[in-house]
Amino acid sequence: MVMQDLERIAIDKLITKPLFYFRYVDDILLALPFDNIFETLNIFNSLHDRLQFTLEIGTDGRINFLDTTVIIKNNIIIFDNFHKKTFSGRLLNFHSNHPICHKKGTIISFIDKILLLAHPSFQQKNIIEMINIFLNNCYPLSFIFSTIWERIKFHTHGRGDARNIKVTDKYFTIPYVRSVSESFLPISSMFHCKLAFTIPNTLKGLIRRGKDKLDIFSNNNVVYKIDCENCDASYVGQTKRRLGTRIKEHRSDIRKSTGSPSVITDHRVEFDHNFKWNDVRILDSESSYNKRLLSEMIHIKRQKHGINKMKDTESLPELYSDIIQSLSPA
């Protein structure tokens, strides 16, 4: 929304309006007479001191924008596929522990960019380059060819028209374990669902962002556990707010003069015990409310001497009890 407001102000200030203007997030492509280029840049950079644009001018009728090269040929705009210099050619390896549909999807995403974005005069060159990239990632040539051919037929018969796509399919999603997850296919078919696979180990989980680690009490959307300081009792809860705010509420509940006391307050009063307020543990982080509630119920059941009320876990199906009990206490 900020960029939309700023670009509207900037375009209104332009004396010479661009022949065309396209923006994706903060990448902008526009066409202007050469004499107006730097004036336009100054107008955009005058909007905010902390928002400064850089400039790239097309040469020989060509300019790169996102993953395409925009080309002016015989006064007509055509497109070619483009890879940045940082493109390594490394993709999902064929021998990796991923379902075959994910590997086929990687080829489909490549061939779709060639068929839908590149001008026909560039398609042969791009397909040859694409085949070499997949061969370097251990994909069998027959698998590459069959997937390309299926996708060409898909677009040739008009099924690739976005206007005809209706999302009505339901999906049953499970983590992928080779030769195990595929056995769920008959079950998903019984419920008229398509089977989809997720990969538990992702780069996101292995490569952390370069940000300072949050103080434990600054986290939100968490399932947490508070242990008693004087015995082995414990309490498990969940909150979407800052954990520090929720812990303060638990701690101050004993001072309330109205309303029913919490189970933590009951334990403190009955046994004259206190809790380890500064040693709270985060058991899980989950932004989805329903998934966080499920995680909370599972961790409540895993406690050795939990003080949670029985109604806190009444929504958890009883058939999961044996599985949970077989796990070590949380």
Secondary structure, DSSP 8 states (H G I E B T S, - for coil): -HHHHHHHHHHHH-SS--S-EEEETTEEEE---GGGHHHHHHHHHTS-TT--------BTTEEEETTEEEEEETTEEEEEE---TT-------TTSSS-HHHHHHHHHHHHHHHHHHS-HHHHHHHHHHHHHHHHHTT--HHHHHHHHHHHHHHHHTTTT-GGG------EEEEE--TTTGGGGHHHHHHTT-EEEEE-SS-HHHHS--S-----GGG--SEEEEEEBSSSS-EEEEEESS-HHHHHHHHHHGGG-SSS---HHHHHHHHHT--B-TT--EEEEE-SSHHHHHHHHHHHHHT-SSB---GGGGTTS-GGGHHHHHHS---
